[in-house]
């Protein structure tokens, strides 16, 4: 079995995600980057965009309004200014967040 990445994502409103996953793609300020288990340590500012969480053939998507990503060999923590599940029930809030991000 391949090694897995410990991933946590939090926003000021709530703890959005905490699990071991295969890979996470992050919208960094200098471009998107993927994080696997045992990644080299780094930090990145997040730009508004989509965080892709891939695990066992399924992909979960979150829209983040900005924030920080902290990568260590032990895992990835995203501290998001605002984050919403793309496939969640609150489509109006998601549309409002995307519209606000585009207006910045």
C-alpha positions in Angstrom: 0.0 0.0 0.0 1.3 3.4 -0.9 1.9 6.1 1.7 -0.9 8.5 2.4 -1.0 12.2 3.1 -2.6 13.6 6.2 -4.7 16.6 5.1 -6.5 19.2 7.3 -8.4 22.2 6.0 -9.9 24.9 8.3 -11.5 28.2 7.9 -12.5 30.8 10.6 -16.1 29.3 10.4 -15.3 25.6 10.7 -13.0 22.6 10.3 -13.8 21.5 6.8 -11.7 18.4 6.2 -9.4 16.0 8.1 -8.4 12.7 6.7 -5.6 10.7 5.1 -5.8 11.1 1.3 -3.8 10.2 -1.9 -3.0 13.7 -3.2 -4.2 17.3 -2.8 -3.8 20.0 -5.6 -3.6 23.5 -4.1 -4.1 26.9 -5.8 -0.9 28.6 -4.8 -0.2 32.3 -5.5 2.5 31.2 -8.0 0.4 28.5 -9.6 -1.2 25.2 -8.7 0.9 22.5 -7.0 0.3 18.9 -5.9 1.1 17.5 -2.5 1.8 13.8 -1.9 3.0 12.1 1.3 6.6 13.0 2.3 6.6 16.2 0.4 9.4 18.7 1.1 8.5 21.4 3.6 7.1 24.6 2.2 4.6 27.3 2.7 2.5 29.1 0.2 0.0 31.9 0.0 -3.3 30.7 -1.6 -5.0 32.6 -4.4 -8.8 32.1 -4.9 -9.3 28.8 -6.6 -10.2 25.1 -6.3 -8.5 22.7 -3.9 -8.8 19.1 -5.3 -8.7 16.3 -2.8 -8.1 12.9 -4.5 -8.6 9.7 -2.5 -9.3 6.2 -3.8 -10.5 7.3 -7.2 -12.9 10.0 -5.9 -12.3 13.7 -6.1 -13.7 16.3 -3.7 -13.5 20.0 -4.6 -13.4 23.0 -2.4 -13.4 26.7 -3.5 -11.0 28.7 -1.3 -11.0 32.5 -1.1 -7.4 32.7 -0.1 -5.2 31.7 2.9 -2.1 29.7 3.5 -0.9 26.2 2.9 1.7 24.6 5.2 3.3 21.5 3.8 5.5 19.2 5.9 6.7 15.6 5.4 3.9 14.6 7.8 1.1 16.3 6.0 -0.7 19.4 4.6 -2.7 22.0 6.5 -4.7 24.6 4.7 -5.8 27.7 6.6 -8.4 29.2 4.3 -9.9 32.7 4.6 -13.1 31.1 3.3 -13.8 27.7 1.9 -16.9 26.0 0.5 -17.5 22.6 -0.9 -18.1 22.9 -4.6 -20.5 20.0 -4.6 -22.3 21.1 -1.4 -25.8 22.2 -0.9 -25.3 26.0 -0.6 -24.9 26.9 -4.3 -25.9 30.5 -3.6 -23.0 31.0 -1.1 -20.6 29.4 -3.5 -21.7 31.7 -6.4 -21.4 34.7 -4.1 -17.9 33.7 -3.1 -16.8 33.2 -6.7 -18.3 36.5 -7.7 -16.5 38.3 -4.9 -13.2 36.6 -5.8 -13.5 37.7 -9.4 -14.2 41.3 -8.3 -10.9 41.6 -6.4 
